[in-house]
């Protein structure tokens, strides 16, 4: 799950970088001549469309990961609870064995 979080964080960092690049292009476009300005504005529109698409995909991916994590957690919780009970019983038995061992001496 940690790897998945890292991947999501990486994607978010890339989206943030894209947003910064768009802002940088907007500033450069404002400073550029009219011919270059049209080309830059076209590129900015394309980048904004891609960013929106990427953000939507990231949101879908996050929801999918959260749903899958919840399902897996629900699947493993009963097994974990049972394991905890077995571990507690094992420790109790070890304690009783040590008590019996040392009380005979």
C-alpha positions in Angstrom: 0.0 0.0 0.0 3.0 2.3 0.7 4.1 1.9 -2.9 0.7 2.8 -4.1 0.7 5.9 -1.9 4.1 6.8 -3.3 2.8 6.4 -6.9 -0.2 8.7 -6.1 2.1 11.2 -4.6 4.4 11.1 -7.6 1.4 11.7 -9.9 0.3 14.6 -7.8 3.8 16.1 -8.0 3.7 15.8 -11.8 0.3 17.5 -11.9 1.6 20.3 -9.7 4.6 20.7 -12.0 2.4 20.8 -15.1 0.3 23.5 -13.4 3.4 25.5 -12.7 4.6 25.1 -16.3 1.2 26.3 -17.5 1.5 29.4 -15.3 5.0 30.0 -16.6 3.7 29.7 -20.2 0.9 32.2 -19.5 3.5 34.7 -18.2 5.7 34.2 -21.2 2.7 34.4 -23.5 1.8 37.8 -22.0 5.3 39.0 -22.8 5.5 37.5 -26.3 4.4 39.0 -29.6 1.0 38.4 -31.2 2.1 35.5 -33.5 3.9 33.7 -30.7 1.1 34.5 -28.3 -1.5 32.6 -30.4 0.8 29.6 -30.5 1.5 29.7 -26.8 -2.2 30.1 -26.0 -3.0 27.1 -28.1 -0.3 25.1 -26.3 -1.7 26.3 -22.9 -5.2 25.1 -23.9 -3.9 21.7 -24.8 -2.0 21.4 -21.5 -5.0 22.5 -19.5 -7.1 19.9 -21.2 -4.5 17.2 -20.5 -4.1 18.3 -16.9 -7.9 18.1 -16.4 -7.9 14.6 -17.9 -4.9 13.5 -15.7 -6.6 14.9 -12.6 -9.8 12.9 -13.4 -7.7 9.8 -13.9 -5.9 10.4 -10.7 -9.2 10.8 -8.8 -10.5 7.6 -10.3 -7.3 5.8 -9.4 -7.5 7.1 -5.8 -11.1 6.0 -5.5 -10.3 2.5 -6.9 -7.3 2.1 -4.5 -9.4 3.2 -1.5 -12.2 0.9 -2.4 -9.8 -2.0 -2.9 -8.1 -1.3 0.4 -11.4 -1.2 2.2 -12.4 -4.5 0.7 -9.1 -6.2 1.5 -9.2 -4.8 5.0 -12.7 -6.2 5.5 -11.5 -9.5 4.2 -8.5 -9.7 6.4 -9.9 -8.2 9.7 -11.6 -11.5 10.8 -8.4 -13.4 10.1 -6.3 -10.8 12.0 -8.7 -11.0 15.0 -8.5 -14.8 15.1 -4.7 -14.6 14.9 -4.6 -12.1 17.8 -6.7 -14.6 19.8 -4.3 -17.4 19.0 -1.3 -15.3 19.8 -2.8 -14.3 23.2 -3.6 -17.9 24.0 -0.1 -19.0 22.9 1.4 -16.4 25.2 -0.9 -17.5 28.0 0.2 -21.1 27.6 3.9 -20.2 27.6 3.3 -18.2 30.8 1.6 -21.2 32.4 4.4 -23.5 31.2 7.0 -21.3 32.7 5.1 -21.0 35.9 4.8 -24.8 36.1 8.5 -25.2 35.3 9.7 -22.8 37.9 7.2 -23.8 40.6 8.5 -27.4 40.7 11.9 -26.3 41.7 
